[in-house]
Amino acid sequence: MSDTYTSLTWTTDSYERLVEDGLKIQYSDSLDRFTIREGDPLSARVDSKRKIAPSRGDWRVAVGTRSSMAADRTHFHIIDTV
């Protein structure tokens, strides 16, 4: 088995979207990282990070998440944190 890892990182710039009822949604801190070791399909892993902040008028909330996904021979392993 090789010690060579391949990794792809995808980030998205922050942006806002205005919904028809005046709700503004800001998206930021988006990142996805895919990693795999050459010759070892069970080493595949993805890690993601997101932040969303809806607002309207004087109120605003923000939610951030982190997720990771991997697998072994018999199970998928998924971890999500809010």
Buried (B, 14 or more C-beta within 10 A) or exposed (E): EEEEEEEEEEEEEEEEEEEEEEEBBBBBBBBBBBBBBEEEEEBEBBBBBBBBBBBEEEEEEEEEEBBBBBBEEEEEEEEEEE
